[in-house]
């Protein structure tokens, strides 16, 4: 029982800096199995959630991740332990991304998230709310609803989400998407506050990348690419976008590779280089599809500018 709890804590909070994120999953699964064996369901299913979150952050194919979730949920039902995993907001994000069902809008997803929050146990409510905000920021950014994403970012700040996520990879993930949002808003609104915020997020990601390059360096390179794009340093931007793509591929973060290609497409389109823009656009579509994000791939197909 002690081993289960020790593994859960070490591989959720400590070894995320020392090892590639996907290498923590095996030990977290062991913690889950040991917890079930000794009847420590609370830590067993806490480990299950860490398995799901680390799998998600490290780019596991989403339909496979959905299957993992359902297996954990079935076991939770069998153990009569439905307190947290049954209402976890990540599952709703995955279902939204892997389905081609255009009848469900972003607003519909938000309503389902709010409904799941009402069903969540009281002790998990704050944690769920922060996860919902973070996932809302990501999905609204991915689908180009930047104004709504900015409103969600304000809620994240009001709820002190960085403190709530302290010590978890969730924080790096959240900072990354907020930085990407800041970059877009800096270009579209010309408001210097967003460029200022982008630089702040780069500084935060630099700390993560210095401690855990195999988990974070591609995120840093992409944010730096966005900054030099904003500053019209075209040659440096080309290098940084290529670097972000290569690092994401090397480190196994397929979703980061997809975003890097998509942002590179926007850069080259802005510069009038249609050939390079088309190249990155196609690669972005293929990478999103490989990740399992069928809905995002469909959006790219339907809005192809070429």
Buried (B, 14 or more C-beta within 10 A) or exposed (E): EEEBBBBBBBBBBEBBBBBBBBBBBEBBBBBBBBBBEBEBBBBBBBBBBBBBBBBBBBBBBBBEBBEBBEEBBEBBEEEEBBBBBBBBBBBBBBBBBBBEEEEBEBEEBBEBBEEBBEEBEEEBEEBBBBBBBBBBBBBBBBBEBBEBBBBBBEBBEEBEBBEBBEEBBBBBBBBBBBBBBBBBBBBEBEEEEBBEBBBBBBEBBBEBBEEBEBBBBBBBBBBBBBBBBBEEBBEBBBBBBBBBBBBBBEBBBBBBBBBBBBBBBBBBBEBEBEEBBBBBBBBBBBBBBBBBBBBBBBBBEEEEEE
